[in-house]
Amino acid sequence: MVQLSQVDRGISPPNVTIPREYNAAYDLIGRNLQAGRGDKLAYIDDRGQYTYAELSRRANRFANVLGSLGVRREERVLLCLLDTIDFPVCLLGGILAGAVPVAANTLLTTTDYDYMLRDSGASTLVVSHLLWPHFAEIVDAIPTLKHVIISDGEALGRYSLASLMAAASSDFTVADTCSDETCFWLYSSGSTGKPKGTVHLHSNLIQTAELYAIPTLGINEKDVVFSAAKLFFAYGLGNGLTFPLSVGATTVLMGERPTPEAVFKRLREHQPSIFGGVPTLYASMLAHPDCPRGDELRNLRCCTSAGEALPEDIGNRWSRHFGVDILDGIGSTEMLHIFISNHFGDVRYGTTGKPCAGYRVRLVDPEGLPVAPGEIGELEISGPSMAFCYWNNVSKSRSTFRGEWMHCGDKYTQTADGYYVYAGRSDDMLKVGGIYVSPTEVESVLISHPDILEVAVVGSKDDEGLVKPRAFVVLKPGRQASATLADDLKAFVKERLAPYKYPRWIEFIDELPKTATGKIQRFKLR
């Protein structure tokens, strides 16, 4: 089995070539053993520390576990795992065996998991003990499901991952997969409706590292990486698995939810050099009374943001506080990671930056024709990390994957000097008085108000059935909602944007509905 070598990578990222005979997990693990990094720390989680040699042995053992259970090549293995060492072990081990790991969001409901198990046709489930209650009542009714394995604990009548691993050999002969073979799935986050099983190939993982992480982040084996975005999320999978393994860096994993307090604890204790978060988390961290001083995070050199547009005000405040820029970018489950990004020395807050090496971007109108410079258009991307299809969803696959282009449903404009500016989702855009209004633009103004912690803007119809902006506002601790404040916020927007863009209604709420990855679920607000 071939792995991508340092020589194969070359100097020019767009020329990355993946061999026909290729296994993504064998490459990511094997390149580190071949480089003599077996004794180097690969992962640190809440239970311990694990070298690259230990990661290899554990992944091999899990591959053998699947074989002992009779799991065949290309069978789906649903992983609903918290961010501990068991996640990379089971994902990589499944890939080594030629099975197809399916990473599931860990903050969903029993109904959601029932849907995913049935939709994927998974033969095997690996689930964290803390999450087992969500599955206990449904697994016996899933017709394809043959094996249930409990991670980090035990459940009556179910396999224990620790026991199975202890009995398995640490030697394994990798499956003879090819680069165009199905490797793993990710379910879309569901920010606009029912999740879709997004099918990725063996070649996709390493392309994101070669085209984004290495040239954009400058990631190297000396880095310590901590991603608040979880591994089941495409953004988190790159941050916490593909990128550090591609160069032999060390990754810090956090099993609990990414609250500011939990994130601060890891930042102080492990002193990462690269940190990945989402805009809502950055805002919460900056507003928290225990936010670290800039000099407390002595090794921090790079921060990234994705999931939704980073407001200019948040980016500027972060940079002033920590002396480190946030490289905001846009990626997607379908493209696996970031394809447009700000870059070191070229950060322009309020924009998503410029295309990453190896990716082509275009803005089109509803008929698929290029829009004029400065006009809002629908974003389409072409690049080597694009997914193959959506499972069991031909119509959506055809409307999204258009030959070599992926239609992502986001609207953008491009500045005269080449920076891309987010204008919202296609289904979020508002037409007020016959003119398009970007909810993101209104949100960016409101979030700069000193009383606001979070905000989301959607369209609502007035008494005459005409669409106008409505703002849902979460105030900072200690601030009080009032009719006077609502009027002040409307005036605040009017002073900074064209008058027709101001929100006609201000609704104060305790929290915004979000996916587990931190994206605001505007469809729920609508």
C-alpha positions in Angstrom: 0.0 0.0 0.0 1.4 3.4 -1.1 1.4 6.5 1.1 2.0 10.1 -0.1 5.6 10.9 0.6 7.3 14.2 1.3 8.8 14.2 -2.2 5.4 13.6 -3.8 4.1 16.7 -2.1 6.5 18.9 -4.0 6.8 22.6 -3.6 3.6 23.7 -5.4 0.5 22.6 -3.5 -1.8 22.7 -6.5 0.2 19.8 -8.1 -0.5 17.3 -5.3 -1.0 13.9 -6.9 -2.5 10.9 -5.0 -1.4 7.4 -6.1 -4.0 5.0 -7.4 -3.2 2.5 -4.7 -3.7 4.5 -1.6 -5.2 4.3 1.9 -5.7 7.6 3.7 -5.2 6.2 7.3 -2.1 4.3 6.3 -0.6 7.5 4.8 -1.5 9.7 7.8 -0.1 7.3 10.4 2.7 5.7 8.3 4.4 8.9 7.2 5.1 9.7 10.9 6.5 6.3 11.7 8.6 6.5 8.6 9.9 9.9 9.6 11.0 8.5 13.0 8.2 10.2 15.1 7.0 7.0 16.7 7.9 8.3 20.2 6.5 11.8 19.6 3.2 12.8 21.2 0.3 12.5 18.7 -2.6 13.1 21.1 -3.4 14.4 24.5 -6.9 13.9 25.9 -8.6 14.1 29.2 -7.4 10.5 30.0 -3.8 10.6 29.0 -1.1 11.0 26.3 -0.5 8.9 23.2 2.5 8.7 20.9 2.4 8.1 17.2 3.5 4.5 17.8 0.6 4.0 20.3 -1.8 5.6 17.8 -0.7 3.1 15.2 -1.0 0.1 17.5 -4.5 1.2 18.6 -5.7 1.8 15.0 -4.4 -1.6 14.0 -6.2 -3.2 16.9 -9.5 -1.6 16.0 -9.1 -2.7 12.4 -8.6 -6.3 13.7 -11.6 -5.9 16.0 -13.8 -5.1 12.9 -12.3 -8.1 11.2 -13.1 -10.4 14.2 -16.7 -9.2 14.1 -17.0 -10.0 10.4 -17.3 -6.4 9.3 -16.7 -6.4 5.6 -15.0 -3.9 3.3 -17.2 -0.9 2.5 -19.7 -1.6 5.4 -20.6 1.5 7.3 -19.5 1.9 10.9 -21.3 4.7 12.7 -19.1 6.6 15.2 -20.9 8.7 17.8 -17.8 9.5 19.9 -16.7 12.3 22.1 -13.3 13.9 21.4 -11.1 11.3 23.1 -8.3 9.1 21.6 -11.0 6.6 20.7 -12.3 8.9 17.9 -9.1 9.0 15.8 -8.4 5.3 16.6 -11.8 4.2 15.4 -11.9 6.4 12.4 -8.3 5.5 11.2 -8.7 1.9 12.2 -11.9 1.6 10.2 -10.3 3.2 7.2 -7.3 0.8 7.5 -9.7 -2.1 7.4 -11.5 -0.8 4.2 -14.7 -0.1 6.2 -16.4 3.2 5.9 -16.6 5.2 9.2 -19.6 7.6 9.5 -19.0 10.4 12.0 -22.1 11.5 13.8 -22.8 14.7 15.6 -22.7 14.0 19.4 -25.4 16.5 20.5 -28.4 15.2 18.6 -31.5 13.4 19.7 -32.6 9.8 19.6 -34.7 10.5 16.6 -31.8 11.9 14.7 -29.6 8.9 15.5 -32.4 6.5 14.4 -32.5 8.4 11.1 -28.7 8.2 10.6 -28.5 4.5 11.4 -31.3 3.7 9.0 -30.1 6.1 6.3 -26.5 4.8 6.4 -27.3 1.2 6.7 -24.6 0.9 9.3 -23.7 -2.6 10.4 -21.7 -1.4 13.4 -22.1 1.3 16.0 -19.3 2.6 18.2 -20.7 5.0 20.8 -19.3 6.8 23.9 -20.8 5.5 27.1 -22.1 8.9 28.0 -24.1 9.0 24.8 -25.4 5.4 25.0 -28.8 6.5 26.5 -29.7 8.1 23.2 -29.3 4.8 21.4 -30.4 2.2 24.0 -34.0 2.1 23.0 -33.5 2.1 19.2 -30.6 -0.1 18.3 -32.4 -3.5 18.4 -34.9 -2.2 15.9 -32.4 -1.2 13.2 -32.4 -4.0 10.7 -28.8 -3.6 9.4 -27.2 -3.1 12.8 -25.3 -6.2 14.0 -22.8 -4.9 16.5 -22.8 -2.2 19.2 -19.5 -1.2 20.8 -19.3 1.0 23.9 -16.4 3.4 24.3 -15.0 4.5 27.6 -17.4 2.3 29.6 -19.7 -0.7 29.5 -23.4 -1.4 28.9 -25.2 -4.7 29.6 -25.2 -7.0 26.7 -23.0 -4.8 24.5 -19.4 -5.1 23.5 -16.8 -3.0 25.4 -14.3 -1.3 23.1 -11.5 -1.6 25.7 -12.1 -5.4 26.1 -12.2 -5.9 22.3 -9.1 -3.9 21.8 -7.2 -5.6 24.6 -7.8 -9.0 22.9 -6.8 -7.8 19.4 -3.4 -7.9 17.7 -1.5 -4.7 17.1 -0.3 -6.0 13.7 -2.6 -5.4 10.7 -2.2 -5.6 6.9 -3.9 -2.6 5.4 -6.8 -3.1 3.0 -5.9 -2.7 -0.7 -8.0 0.4 -1.2 -7.6 3.0 -3.9 -7.7 6.8 -3.9 -11.1 7.0 -5.6 -12.7 4.6 -3.2 -15.2 5.6 -0.5 -13.3 6.4 2.6 -15.7 7.9 5.2 -18.9 10.0 5.5 -19.8 13.1 7.4 -23.4 14.1 8.0 -24.1 17.7 7.2 -24.7 19.8 10.3 -28.4 20.4 9.6 -28.3 24.2 9.7 -30.9 24.3 6.9 -32.8 21.1 7.4 -32.4 17.3 7.5 -28.8 16.1 7.6 -27.3 14.6 4.4 -24.7 11.8 4.3 -21.8 13.3 2.5 -19.5 10.7 0.9 -15.8 11.4 0.8 -13.0 9.5 -0.9 -9.6 8.3 0.3 -7.9 11.1 -1.6 -9.9 13.9 0.0 -8.4 14.0 3.5 -4.8 14.6 2.6 -5.7 17.2 -0.1 -7.1 19.5 2.6 -3.8 19.3 4.5 -1.6 19.9 1.5 -3.7 22.7 0.0 -4.8 24.6 3.2 -3.1 23.6 6.4 0.5 23.5 5.2 0.6 26.6 2.9 -2.0 28.7 4.8 -1.4 27.8 8.4 2.3 26.9 8.0 1.6 23.9 10.3 4.6 21.8 11.2 5.7 19.1 13.6 6.5 21.5 16.3 3.0 22.8 16.6 0.5 21.9 19.3 -3.0 22.1 17.9 -6.3 22.6 19.9 -9.6 22.8 18.1 -12.8 23.7 20.0 -14.6 22.5 16.9 -15.3 18.8 17.4 -13.9 16.0 15.3 -17.3 15.0 13.8 -17.5 18.4 12.1 -15.5 18.7 8.9 -13.7 21.8 10.2 -12.8 20.0 13.4 -11.7 16.9 11.6 -9.2 18.8 9.6 -8.0 20.8 12.6 -7.7 17.9 15.1 -6.8 14.9 12.9 -5.8 15.4 9.2 -3.7 18.5 9.6 -1.6 17.6 12.7 -1.1 14.0 11.5 0.0 15.2 8.1 3.1 16.8 9.6 3.6 15.1 12.9 2.2 17.8 15.2 0.6 17.2 18.6 -3.2 17.5 19.1 -5.1 18.4 22.3 -8.6 16.8 22.5 -11.4 18.0 24.7 -14.4 15.7 25.4 -16.7 18.2 27.0 -18.7 20.9 25.3 -16.6 24.0 24.2 -17.7 26.5 26.7 -15.4 29.4 27.3 -14.4 28.0 30.7 -13.5 24.6 29.2 -11.6 26.2 26.4 -9.7 28.5 28.7 -8.6 25.5 30.8 -7.0 23.8 27.8 -5.4 27.0 26.4 -3.7 27.7 29.7 -2.7 24.1 30.5 -1.4 23.0 27.1 -0.3 26.3 25.5 -1.3 25.4 21.9 0.3 27.3 19.0 -2.7 26.8 16.8 -6.3 27.3 18.0 -9.5 26.7 15.9 -12.9 28.1 16.9 -16.1 29.5 15.5 -17.3 33.2 15.6 -19.8 32.6 18.4 -17.2 31.1 20.6 -14.7 33.9 20.0 -17.4 36.4 21.0 -18.2 34.5 24.1 -14.6 34.2 25.1 -13.9 37.9 24.7 -17.0 38.7 26.8 -16.1 36.3 29.6 -14.6 37.7 32.8 -12.0 35.0 32.9 -10.7 35.5 29.4 -6.9 35.0 29.5 -4.6 38.0 29.2 -2.7 38.1 25.9 0.6 37.2 27.7 -0.9 34.1 29.3 -1.0 32.3 25.9 2.7 32.6 25.2 2.9 30.1 22.3 -0.3 31.0 20.4 0.7 32.0 16.9 -2.4 31.2 14.8 -6.1 31.2 15.2 -8.7 30.0 12.6 -12.4 30.6 12.3 -15.0 28.9 10.0 -18.7 27.8 10.2 -20.1 31.2 9.5 -18.7 34.7 8.8 -16.5 36.3 11.4 -17.8 39.8 12.2 -15.1 42.5 11.7 -15.5 43.8 15.2 -14.8 40.5 16.8 -11.8 39.9 14.7 -10.3 43.3 15.6 -11.0 42.9 19.3 -9.3 39.5 19.3 -6.3 40.8 17.5 -5.9 43.7 19.9 -6.3 41.5 23.0 -4.1 38.6 22.0 -1.8 40.1 19.4 -2.7 37.2 17.1 -4.9 37.4 14.0 -7.9 35.1 13.3 -7.6 33.6 9.8 -11.3 33.6 9.0 -12.3 31.3 6.1 -15.2 29.3 4.6 -15.3 25.6 4.1 -18.1 23.1 4.0 -18.9 19.4 4.7 -19.0 18.9 0.9 -15.5 20.4 0.4 -14.2 18.9 3.7 -12.4 22.0 4.8 -11.6 25.7 4.1 -11.2 26.8 0.4 -11.3 30.6 0.8 -9.4 32.1 3.7 -7.6 35.1 5.0 -3.8 34.6 5.1 -0.9 35.6 7.3 0.1 39.2 6.5 -3.1 39.6 4.5 -6.0 39.6 7.0 -8.9 41.8 6.1 -11.6 41.4 8.7 -15.1 41.7 7.3 -14.0 39.5 4.4 -13.5 35.8 4.0 -10.2 36.4 2.2 -9.1 34.9 -1.1 -9.2 31.3 -2.6 -6.7 28.8 -1.2 -4.1 27.2 -3.4 -5.6 24.4 -5.6 -9.2 25.8 -5.5 -11.2 27.7 -8.1 -14.1 30.0 -7.1 -16.8 31.7 -9.1 -19.9 33.7 -8.4 -23.0 33.0 -10.6 -26.6 34.1 -10.9 -29.6 31.8 -10.5 -29.1 30.7 -14.2 -25.5 29.8 -13.6 -24.0 32.8 -15.4 -21.2 34.9 -14.0 -22.3 38.0 -12.1 -20.9 41.4 -12.8 -18.0 42.6 -10.5 -19.4 43.9 -7.2 -22.7 42.1 -7.5 -24.0 39.4 -5.2 -23.7 35.9 -6.7 -24.0 32.3 -5.6 -20.7 30.7 -4.7 -19.4 27.7 -6.6 -16.1 25.9 -5.8 -14.0 23.5 -7.7 -11.2 21.5 -5.9 -9.8 18.1 -5.3 -11.4 17.6 -1.8 -15.0 17.7 -3.1 -17.3 14.9 -1.9 -18.5 12.3 -4.3 -22.3 12.6 -3.6 -25.0 12.7 -0.9 -26.0 9.2 0.1 -29.5 8.2 -1.0 -30.2 11.7 -2.3 -29.9 11.9 -6.1 -31.8 15.1 -6.6 -29.8 17.0 -4.0 -26.6 15.5 -5.3 -27.3 16.7 -8.8 -28.2 20.2 -7.7 -25.1 20.5 -5.5 -22.4 18.7 -7.4 -22.4 20.1 -10.9 -19.6 18.4 -12.8 -16.4 19.7 -11.3 -18.2 22.5 -9.5 -19.9 22.4 -6.1 -22.8 24.7 -5.5 -22.7 25.5 -1.8 -25.7 27.7 -1.3 -23.8 30.7 0.0 -23.9 34.2 -1.5 -20.9 36.4 -1.9 -19.6 39.5 -3.5 -16.0 40.1 -4.6 -14.1 43.4 -4.0 -12.2 45.1 -6.7 -8.9 43.8 -5.3 -10.1 40.1 -5.0 -11.4 39.6 -1.5 -14.6 37.7 -1.0 -17.3 39.1 1.2 -20.0 36.9 2.7 -23.6 37.9 1.9 -25.5 35.1 3.6 -27.1 31.8 2.6 -29.1 31.7 -0.5 -32.2 31.0 1.6 -31.3 33.7 4.1 -31.1 36.6 1.6 -33.8 39.2 2.0 -35.3 41.3 -0.7 -36.5 44.6 0.9 -38.2 47.0 -1.4 -36.9 45.1 -4.4 -33.3 45.3 -3.1 -31.3 42.4 -1.8 -30.3 42.8 1.9 -27.7 40.5 3.4 -28.6 39.5 7.0 -24.9 39.1 7.7 -24.2 42.7 6.9 -26.9 43.8 9.4 -25.6 41.3 12.0 -22.1 42.7 11.6 -23.3 46.1 12.6 -25.4 45.0 15.5 -22.7 42.8 17.0 -20.4 45.8 17.3 -22.9 47.4 19.7 -21.4 47.3 23.2 -24.6 45.6 24.7 -24.9 42.7 22.3 -23.3 39.3 22.7 -24.9 37.5 19.8 -27.4 38.3 17.1 -29.1 36.7 14.1 -31.2 38.4 11.5 -33.9 36.7 9.4 -36.8 37.9 7.2 -40.3 38.4 8.5 -43.4 39.7 6.8 -45.1 42.9 7.9 -48.8 43.5 8.0 -48.8 44.0 4.3 -47.0 40.7 3.6 -43.7 42.4 2.7 -40.4 41.0 3.9 -38.4 43.1 6.4 -35.4 42.2 8.6 -36.1 40.9 12.1 -33.2 40.7 14.6 -32.9 38.2 17.4 -30.6 39.6 20.1 -28.7 38.0 23.0 -27.5 40.6 25.4 -24.2 40.5 27.3 -24.4 39.6 31.0 -25.8 42.5 33.1 -27.5 44.2 30.2 -31.3 44.6 30.4 -33.7 44.3 27.6 -36.1 47.2 27.1 -38.1 49.0 24.4 -35.7 51.9 24.7 -32.7 49.7 23.9 -34.6 48.2 21.0 -35.1 51.7 19.5 -31.5 52.5 20.1 -30.4 49.4 18.2 -32.6 50.3 15.3 -31.1 53.8 15.2 -27.6 52.3 15.6 -28.1 50.3 12.3 -29.7 53.2 10.5 -26.6 55.4 11.2 -24.3 52.8 9.7 -26.2 51.2 6.8 -28.7 52.3 4.2 -32.0 53.0 6.0 -33.9 50.2 4.3 -31.6 47.6 5.9 -32.4 48.3 9.5 -34.3 45.6 11.5 -38.0 46.5 11.9 -38.3 44.2 14.9 -35.8 43.5 17.8 -36.5 40.4 19.8 -34.4 39.8 22.9 -33.9 36.1 23.7 -31.7 34.1 26.1 -29.8 32.1 23.5 -29.8 31.5 19.7 -30.6 28.0 18.4 -27.4 26.4 17.1 -26.1 23.2 15.7 -23.5 21.4 17.7 -20.8 23.0 15.6 -21.9 26.5 16.6 -23.8 27.5 13.5 -26.9 29.5 14.1 -30.0 27.7 12.9 -31.8 30.5 11.2 -34.4 28.2 9.8 -35.6 27.7 13.3 -35.8 31.5 13.9 -37.7 31.9 10.6 
